[in-house]
Amino acid sequence: MSESVSESGREISIEQAQEGMVLAQALNDAGGAVLLAQGAVLTAASLTALRRRNVERCHVVADEEPDPAAQAQAEQERLRRLERLAVLFRATPPGSAGSQLLALLQRYRQGSAA
């Protein structure tokens, strides 16, 4: 559980990262493509995706606690996306491939491992 602090924020492991934390530096993959931009607010879904990509560390803004306003905004956005999925899949019959896709998308949006 090591952690280092610099002018670009503090470096932590992805396991220590929490919803609502703000990235102090962009996260890039091995090829240099940007996964998340500097200033992005971490969400449950983004943390799940980063873990799936085997990202081990990130730099977050050096606040001791996650920003409650950012956490509330992330939660609001998560709920908005779940509501949008319900609208998009409203005519999907139960037990169909579409309902299976909806379940997977809902788990992804909630940040659960599928």
Beta strands, then each sheet from edge to edge (+ up, - down):
strand 1: 4-6
strand 2: 9-13
strand 3: 27-28
strand 4: 34-36
strand 5: 57-60
sheet 1: 1+ 2- 5+
sheet 2: 3+ 4-
end
